[in-house]
Amino acid sequence: MGALWTQDSLEQALAVTASKAFAPVHGVSIDTRSLQPHDLFVALRGERDGHDFVADAFAKGAGVALVGKDHAARLESCGPVLAVDDPLKALEVLGIARRAQVQAKIVAISGSVGKTGTKEALRLVLSHQGRTHASVASYNNHFGVPLTLARMPRETDYGVFEVGMNHAGEIAPLVSQIRPHVALITTVEAVHLEHFGSVAAIAEEKAALFSGLCEGGVAVIPHDNAHFALLAQRAKASQAGRLISFGQHELADVRLVDLDLQPDHSVVTAQVLGRLISYRYASPGLHLAINSLGVMAVCAALDCDLEGIAEAMQEVLPPSGRGQRLQMHGDHGSLTLLDESYNANPASMRAALSLLAQTPCAPGGRRLAVMGDMLELGPQGPQLHAGLASHIVQSGIDQVFASGPLMKHLFEALPSSVQGGWTPDADAMAALLLPQLRDHDIVMVKGSNGSRMAKIIAALKARYRI
C-alpha cells in the first residue's frame, strides 16, 4: 500500500497550508507512546493537552503535527505543522474525507455487550476475503471513530467500525461519519442505566445506528432481544433497504440450529438465509455463539463467500479480558483462569457465569467466581447485583469472591456455603483470594473497568506461570 496521506491531500482536506513541506505520512497518532516514524500527530485537547507532546512527537519521528492555531507559532520550530481552529474537528474532517475516498464496504457495530469481540471476529474473517481495516482496541467514541476513519487506507476492501455510547445522542453523529453499508446491533441490555433510566431508552439510542446507513443498506438486529420490535421499527424507518435478524428465535433469518459447547470452543450449526452452515468457533459459550450468528449475518449482507467465512471462524479467539482462557501452573498447583476482567454488566456477567458453569472441573477443583462491581447502573445497581444470586446458585458455582460496595449486595444474597469472601476493593481481594486457591480450581474474574479487576489477573499471573 502507498502513503496514507500526502501533503497535498491533507492540505486539501483541511483547507489549510502547512508551515513547511513534509513527506507523505503513513499513520495517524494521538499518543506519542505508540507513535511511529512518519505519522501525522494530532494534538487533541483533553485531560492532558496534546500540544504539550508535539516536541516529543517530532523527536520520535512524526512527519507533521495537526495543532490549534493558538499553539502554532511556538510549535513551528519543532517541525511542520498544520494549524486549525480545533484539532478534534479537523480530525473529523479528515475521517469524513477519507470515507468519501474509499470504495470499501463499511460495517458499523454497536450493542450493550459484545461490540469489541464481534468487531474483532469480523476483522479476522473479512481479512480472508479482502483488505480489511478496523478499529483498534475499543476506539469507538468521539475521537476513536474519526481517528479510525482517518487511518483507513484508500485501498481498503472492508472497513469495520465499533460505535459506543454512555449518554443519549452520542451514536448518531458518529455513525453519520462512518456511513455504513451494514449496521449491526449485538444486543440491548441494562448497561449505562445511570445515564438513561431505562433499557427502552438504551434501545432507542442503539437504534440511532441505523440513522447513518447508506441508502439501501442492511440493518442486522438480534431477534431474541426484548427490544427486537423497536429495533426493527427504527431500522425500517431508516434508509435501510433490508433487515436481517439473528438468534435462536424460529423466525430469525440467521438461526441457531444446533450448538455443541466444548470447554475451549463451540461447534455451531446455523441456517443462514436458508442455507445450512456448520463451523467451529474457537471462542466458547452460548453468548459468543449467538454473536457469531451476527457475524455470519453481516457477512451474508456483504455477499461474502460464506463457506470461507465459516472456515475462518475457527481462528476467532476471545480478546484479552473478554473470556480468554488460560492454563496456569505454579508451586501451589494448577488452575484454569477465565479472564473476563475487561468490563461487566448484568448480561455479560450472567454469560460469564454460564461459561464458568460449563467448564469441566477436575477432581478436587472448584468453580470460583471473582466478581467486581458493575458500574453505571444508577439507582438499580444494588438490586441488579443482588439479582445475580439465583443465577449463581442455579449454575452450581462453588464459591463467589465479591469485591466492591455494590457486590456486597450480591454477597449478602448468596447462601453462606457459596460465600467465599467479600472485600472493599481489588487489592484486598487479591490478598484474600490467592491463599485460598487449590489445585485444579477454575477461576473466573469479571468486573467493570472501574472495579480494577485487572489487578487480580496481574496477581494471579505473578503467582502462576502460563
FIKOLGU-415505 format. One line per 4 residues: for each residue x, y, z negated of C-alpha. Coordinates in Angstrom, 1 decimal. Each point is the difference from the previous one (the first is absolute). Layout:
REM FIKOLGU-415505
X,Y,Z ~ ...
//
This chain:
REM FIKOLGU-415505
0.0,0.0,0.0 ~ 1.1,3.6,0.6 ~ 0.1,2.9,-2.3 ~ -3.0,0.6,-2.2
0.0,3.8,0.6 ~ 2.1,2.3,2.1 ~ 0.6,3.6,-0.8 ~ -2.3,1.0,2.9
-2.8,-2.3,-1.2 ~ 0.2,1.2,-3.6 ~ 0.1,3.7,1.0 ~ -2.9,-0.5,2.4
-2.2,-1.8,-2.6 ~ 0.7,2.5,-2.7 ~ 0.1,3.1,2.2 ~ 3.2,1.2,-1.7
3.6,0.3,1.1 ~ 2.8,-1.7,-2.0 ~ 2.7,2.2,-1.6 ~ 2.6,-1.9,2.1
0.3,-2.9,2.4 ~ -0.2,-3.6,-1.4 ~ 0.2,-3.5,1.4 ~ -3.1,-2.2,0.4
-1.3,-1.4,-3.3 ~ -0.6,-3.7,-0.7 ~ -2.1,0.2,-3.1 ~ -2.1,2.3,-2.3
0.8,0.1,-3.7 ~ -1.5,1.8,-3.1 ~ 2.5,-1.6,-2.4 ~ 3.8,0.4,0.0
0.4,-3.3,-1.8 ~ -1.3,-2.0,3.1 ~ 1.1,2.6,2.7 ~ 2.0,-1.4,2.9
2.4,1.8,2.3 ~ -1.7,2.0,2.7 ~ -3.3,0.2,-1.9 ~ -2.3,3.0,0.0
-0.3,1.0,-3.7 ~ -3.3,1.5,-1.0 ~ 0.2,2.2,-3.1 ~ -3.3,-0.7,-1.6
-1.1,2.1,-3.0 ~ -1.2,-2.1,-3.0 ~ 1.1,-0.8,-3.6 ~ 3.5,0.3,1.4
0.5,2.5,2.9 ~ 1.5,-1.6,3.0 ~ 1.8,3.3,0.8 ~ 2.3,-0.7,-2.9
1.3,-3.1,1.8 ~ 0.6,1.4,3.5 ~ 3.7,0.3,-0.6 ~ 0.2,-3.6,-1.2
-2.0,-1.1,3.1 ~ 2.5,1.6,2.3 ~ 2.9,-1.4,-2.0 ~ -1.5,-3.5,0.6
-0.2,0.7,3.8 ~ -3.4,1.5,0.6 ~ -0.3,1.4,3.5 ~ -2.4,2.8,-0.8
-2.2,1.2,-2.8 ~ -3.6,1.1,0.0 ~ -0.3,2.8,-2.6 ~ -2.2,2.8,-1.1
0.6,3.4,1.5 ~ 0.6,1.4,-3.5 ~ 3.0,-2.3,-0.4 ~ 1.4,0.1,3.5
2.5,2.8,-0.3 ~ 1.9,-1.6,-2.9 ~ -0.1,-3.5,1.6 ~ 1.2,0.8,3.5
3.6,-0.2,-1.1 ~ -0.5,-3.7,-0.9 ~ -1.1,-1.1,3.5 ~ -2.7,0.4,2.7
-3.4,0.9,-1.5 ~ -3.5,0.3,1.4 ~ -1.7,2.7,-2.0 ~ -3.8,-0.3,-0.5
-2.7,1.5,-2.3 ~ -0.6,-3.3,-1.7 ~ 2.1,-3.2,0.5 ~ -2.9,-2.3,-0.9
-2.3,1.6,2.5 ~ 2.8,-0.2,2.6 ~ 0.5,-3.7,-0.8 ~ -3.7,-0.5,0.7
0.4,1.9,3.3 ~ 2.9,-2.3,1.0 ~ -2.1,-3.1,-0.9 ~ -3.0,1.2,2.0
2.3,0.8,2.9 ~ 1.6,-3.5,0.0 ~ -3.4,-1.6,-0.3 ~ -1.0,1.8,3.2
3.1,-1.2,1.8 ~ -0.2,-3.8,-0.6 ~ -2.0,-2.6,1.9 ~ -0.1,-2.3,-3.0
-3.0,-1.8,-1.4 ~ -0.5,1.6,-3.5 ~ -1.5,-1.7,-3.1 ~ -0.9,1.8,-3.3
-0.6,-2.0,-3.2 ~ -1.6,1.1,-3.2 ~ -1.7,-1.8,-2.9 ~ -0.1,-0.2,-3.8
2.2,-3.1,0.0 ~ 2.4,-1.6,2.5 ~ 1.0,3.0,2.2 ~ 3.7,-0.5,-0.2
0.0,-3.8,0.3 ~ -2.3,0.1,2.9 ~ 2.0,2.7,1.7 ~ 3.2,-2.1,-0.5
-1.8,-3.0,1.4 ~ -1.1,1.9,3.1 ~ 3.5,1.5,0.4 ~ 1.5,-3.6,0.1
-2.6,-1.7,2.3 ~ -0.2,2.9,2.4 ~ 3.8,0.2,0.3 ~ -0.3,-3.4,1.7
-2.3,1.7,2.6 ~ 1.9,3.2,0.7 ~ 2.1,2.9,-1.5 ~ -1.7,0.8,-3.3
0.3,3.0,-2.2 ~ -1.6,0.1,-3.5 ~ 0.0,2.0,-3.3 ~ 2.9,-0.8,-2.3
-0.7,-0.9,-3.6 ~ -3.4,1.6,-0.9 ~ 0.5,3.3,2.1 ~ -3.8,0.5,0.2
-0.6,3.6,-1.3 ~ 0.2,3.6,1.2 ~ 3.7,-0.2,0.7 ~ 0.4,-3.8,0.7
-2.4,0.0,2.9 ~ 1.5,2.9,2.0 ~ 3.5,-1.3,-0.8 ~ -0.9,-3.4,1.4
-1.5,1.6,3.1 ~ 3.1,2.2,0.5 ~ 2.2,-3.1,-0.3 ~ -1.9,-2.0,2.7
2.1,-0.6,3.1 ~ -1.5,0.9,3.3 ~ 0.5,-3.6,1.2 ~ -2.3,-1.4,-2.8
-2.6,-2.6,1.1 ~ -1.8,-0.3,-3.3 ~ -0.2,2.5,-2.9 ~ -1.3,-1.1,-3.4
-0.8,2.7,-2.6 ~ -1.1,-0.3,-3.6 ~ -2.4,2.6,-1.3 ~ -0.4,0.5,-3.7
-2.0,2.3,-2.3 ~ -0.8,0.7,-3.6 ~ -2.3,3.0,0.4 ~ -2.9,0.8,2.3
0.7,1.6,3.3 ~ 3.5,-1.4,0.5 ~ -0.5,-2.7,2.7 ~ -1.7,2.1,2.7
2.9,2.4,0.6 ~ 2.5,-2.8,0.0 ~ -1.8,-2.2,2.5 ~ -0.6,3.0,2.2
3.7,0.1,0.5 ~ 0.3,-3.7,0.6 ~ -2.9,-0.3,2.5 ~ -0.1,-3.9,-0.2
-1.4,-2.3,2.6 ~ -0.9,-2.5,-2.8 ~ -0.9,1.0,-3.6 ~ 0.0,-2.7,-2.7
-1.4,0.2,-3.5 ~ 1.3,-2.9,-2.1 ~ -2.5,0.3,-2.8 ~ -1.8,2.5,-2.3
0.4,-0.5,-3.8 ~ 0.1,1.9,-3.3 ~ 3.2,1.9,0.6 ~ 0.6,3.7,-0.8
-3.3,0.1,-1.8 ~ 1.4,2.8,-2.1 ~ -0.2,2.3,3.0 ~ -3.2,-1.4,1.7
-2.4,-1.1,-2.7 ~ -1.5,-2.9,2.0 ~ 1.1,-2.7,2.4 ~ -2.6,1.2,2.5
1.9,3.4,0.1 ~ 3.2,-1.9,0.6 ~ -1.7,-1.9,2.9 ~ -1.0,3.3,1.5
3.5,1.3,-0.1 ~ 1.4,-3.2,1.5 ~ -2.6,0.2,2.8 ~ 1.6,3.3,1.0
2.7,-2.1,1.6 ~ -2.4,-0.5,2.9 ~ -0.3,3.8,0.6 ~ 3.4,0.0,1.7
-0.6,-2.9,2.4 ~ 0.7,0.5,3.6 ~ -3.1,0.0,2.1 ~ -1.0,-3.7,0.6
2.3,-1.2,-2.8 ~ -0.7,-3.0,-2.3 ~ -1.0,0.1,-3.7 ~ 1.0,-3.1,-2.0
-1.8,-0.4,-3.3 ~ -0.4,-2.6,-2.8 ~ -3.3,-1.8,0.3 ~ 0.1,-1.4,-3.5
0.3,3.4,-1.6 ~ -2.9,1.4,-2.0 ~ 0.2,3.2,2.1 ~ 0.1,-1.7,3.4
-3.3,1.6,1.1 ~ 1.3,3.5,-0.7 ~ 3.3,-0.6,1.7 ~ -1.8,-1.5,3.1
-2.4,3.0,0.1 ~ 2.9,2.5,-0.2 ~ 1.9,-1.9,2.7 ~ -2.9,0.0,2.4
-0.4,3.7,-0.5 ~ 3.6,0.6,1.0 ~ 1.6,-0.2,3.4 ~ 0.5,-3.7,-0.4
-1.1,-2.0,2.9 ~ 0.1,-3.3,-1.9 ~ -0.2,-1.4,-3.5 ~ 1.7,-3.2,-1.1
-0.6,-1.4,-3.5 ~ 2.0,-2.6,-1.8 ~ -0.4,-2.2,-3.1 ~ -1.7,-3.1,-1.3
-3.5,1.3,0.9 ~ -1.8,-2.2,2.5 ~ -0.6,3.0,2.3 ~ 3.6,1.2,-0.1
1.6,0.3,3.5 ~ 3.3,-1.3,-1.4 ~ -1.2,-2.6,-2.5 ~ 1.9,-2.3,-2.4
-1.0,-3.6,0.9 ~ 2.4,-1.9,-2.2 ~ 2.8,0.9,-2.4 ~ 2.7,-2.4,-1.4
1.6,1.8,-2.9 ~ 3.6,-1.1,-0.8 ~ 2.3,1.5,-2.7 ~ 2.2,1.8,2.5
-2.3,0.4,3.1 ~ -3.5,-0.4,1.3 ~ -1.3,-1.8,3.1 ~ -2.8,2.0,1.5
-2.5,-1.1,2.5 ~ -2.2,2.8,1.4 ~ -2.5,0.8,2.7 ~ 1.4,3.0,1.8
-2.6,1.5,2.2 ~ -1.3,-3.5,0.8 ~ 3.5,-1.7,0.3 ~ 1.1,-2.5,-2.6
3.6,0.8,-1.1 ~ 2.1,-1.5,-2.7 ~ 3.2,1.4,-1.4 ~ 2.4,-0.3,-3.0
0.2,3.2,-2.0 ~ 3.1,0.2,-2.1 ~ -1.7,2.2,-2.7 ~ -2.1,-2.2,-2.3
-3.4,0.9,-1.5 ~ -3.6,0.4,1.2 ~ 0.1,3.8,-0.1 ~ 3.1,0.0,2.3
-1.7,-2.6,2.3 ~ -2.9,2.4,0.4 ~ 2.4,2.9,0.7 ~ 1.5,-2.2,2.7
-3.4,-0.2,1.7 ~ 0.1,3.8,0.2 ~ 3.4,-0.3,1.7 ~ -1.5,-2.4,2.5
-2.9,2.3,0.6 ~ 2.3,2.9,0.7 ~ 2.1,-2.1,2.4 ~ -3.2,-1.2,1.8
-1.0,3.7,0.3 ~ 3.4,0.7,1.6 ~ -0.4,-2.8,2.5 ~ 3.1,-1.8,-1.4
1.0,-3.6,0.7 ~ -1.8,-1.5,-3.0 ~ 1.9,-3.3,0.3 ~ 3.2,2.0,-0.3
-1.4,2.0,-2.9 ~ -1.0,-3.3,-1.8 ~ 3.5,-1.4,0.4 ~ 1.5,3.2,-1.4
-2.2,-0.1,-3.0 ~ 2.2,-2.6,-1.6 ~ 2.7,2.6,-0.4 ~ -2.1,2.4,-2.1
1.4,0.2,-3.5 ~ -1.4,2.0,-2.9 ~ 1.7,3.4,-0.3 ~ 2.1,0.6,-3.2
-2.2,0.5,-3.0 ~ -3.1,-1.2,1.8 ~ -0.2,-3.7,-0.6 ~ 3.6,-0.9,0.6
0.7,-3.5,-1.4 ~ 3.5,-0.6,-1.6 ~ 1.5,-3.1,-1.5 ~ 2.3,1.0,-2.9
2.5,-1.9,-2.0 ~ 2.1,0.7,-3.1 ~ 1.4,-1.4,-3.2 ~ -3.5,0.0,-1.4
-1.5,-2.1,2.7 ~ -1.8,0.8,3.2 ~ -3.1,1.9,0.8 ~ -2.2,1.2,3.0
-0.5,3.7,0.3 ~ -2.9,1.4,1.8 ~ 1.0,3.7,0.5 ~ -3.2,2.1,0.3
1.6,2.9,-1.7 ~ -0.4,2.7,2.7 ~ -3.5,1.1,-0.8 ~ -3.4,-1.2,-1.4
-3.7,0.6,-0.1 ~ -2.8,-2.3,-1.1 ~ -0.4,-1.7,3.4 ~ 3.7,-0.7,0.6
0.4,-1.1,-3.7 ~ -2.7,-2.6,0.4 ~ 1.7,-1.2,3.3 ~ 3.3,-0.3,-1.8
-1.5,-1.9,-2.9 ~ -1.6,-2.4,2.5 ~ 3.4,-0.5,1.7 ~ 1.6,-0.7,-3.4
-2.8,-2.5,-0.8 ~ 0.5,-1.9,3.3 ~ 3.8,-0.3,-0.4 ~ 1.0,-3.5,-1.1
1.6,-0.2,-3.4 ~ 2.5,-2.6,-1.0 ~ -0.4,-1.9,-3.3 ~ 0.8,2.2,-3.0
-0.4,3.2,2.0 ~ -2.7,2.6,-0.4 ~ -1.8,2.5,2.2 ~ 0.8,3.4,-1.6
-1.5,3.3,1.2 ~ 2.0,3.1,-1.0 ~ -2.4,2.9,0.7 ~ 0.5,3.8,-0.1
-2.5,2.8,0.0 ~ -2.1,0.6,3.1 ~ 0.0,3.7,0.4 ~ -2.3,2.7,1.6
-3.2,-1.9,-0.9 ~ -1.5,2.9,-1.9 ~ -2.5,-0.5,-2.9 ~ -0.7,-3.6,1.3
3.6,-0.9,-0.7 ~ -0.5,-1.8,-3.4 ~ -3.0,-1.9,1.3 ~ 1.7,-1.1,3.2
3.0,-1.3,-2.0 ~ -2.1,-1.9,-2.5 ~ -2.0,-1.4,2.9 ~ 2.9,-2.0,1.2
-0.2,-2.3,-3.0 ~ -2.7,-2.3,1.4 ~ 2.0,-0.5,3.2 ~ 3.1,-0.8,-2.0
-1.8,-2.6,-2.1 ~ -1.7,-1.6,3.1 ~ 3.3,-0.1,1.8 ~ 1.7,-2.0,-2.7
2.8,2.4,-0.6 ~ 2.0,-1.2,-3.1 ~ 1.0,3.3,-1.5 ~ -0.2,3.7,0.7
2.6,2.5,-1.0 ~ -1.6,3.5,0.3 ~ 1.9,3.3,0.2 ~ -1.4,3.5,-0.5
-3.0,1.7,-1.7 ~ -2.5,-1.0,2.6 ~ 1.1,-3.6,0.0 ~ -0.7,-0.1,-3.7
-3.7,-0.1,0.9 ~ 0.6,-3.2,2.0 ~ 2.2,-1.5,-2.6 ~ -2.6,0.4,-2.7
-2.7,-1.5,2.3 ~ 2.0,-3.2,0.4 ~ -0.3,-3.2,-2.1 ~ 2.8,-0.1,-2.6
1.4,-3.1,1.7 ~ 0.7,2.0,3.1 ~ 1.5,3.0,-1.8 ~ 3.7,-0.1,0.6
0.7,3.5,-1.2 ~ -0.6,3.7,0.5 ~ 2.5,2.8,0.1 ~ -0.5,3.8,0.6
2.4,0.0,3.0 ~ 2.1,-2.0,2.4 ~ 3.3,0.3,-1.9 ~ -1.6,-1.5,-3.1
-1.7,-2.6,2.1 ~ 3.4,-1.2,1.4 ~ 1.4,-0.4,-3.5 ~ -3.1,-1.9,-1.1
-0.4,-2.2,3.1 ~ 3.5,-1.3,0.7 ~ 0.7,-2.0,-3.2 ~ -3.4,-1.8,0.4
0.6,-1.3,3.5 ~ 0.3,-3.8,0.5 ~ 1.5,-2.2,2.6 ~ -2.4,-0.4,3.0
-2.2,3.0,-0.9 ~ -1.7,1.9,2.8 ~ 0.0,3.7,-0.7 ~ -2.1,2.5,1.9
0.8,3.7,-0.5 ~ -2.4,2.7,1.1 ~ -1.0,3.6,-0.8 ~ -0.3,3.4,1.5
3.2,1.8,0.9 ~ -0.5,2.3,-3.0 ~ 0.1,-2.9,-2.4 ~ 3.6,-0.7,1.0
-0.3,-3.8,0.3 ~ 3.0,0.0,2.3 ~ 2.0,0.3,-3.2 ~ -1.2,-3.5,-1.0
1.0,-1.3,3.5 ~ 3.5,1.5,-0.6 ~ 0.2,-1.6,-3.4 ~ -0.9,-3.4,1.4
2.6,0.3,2.8 ~ 2.6,1.0,-2.5 ~ -0.7,-3.1,-2.1 ~ -0.5,-2.5,2.9
1.7,-0.5,3.3 ~ -2.0,-0.4,3.2
//
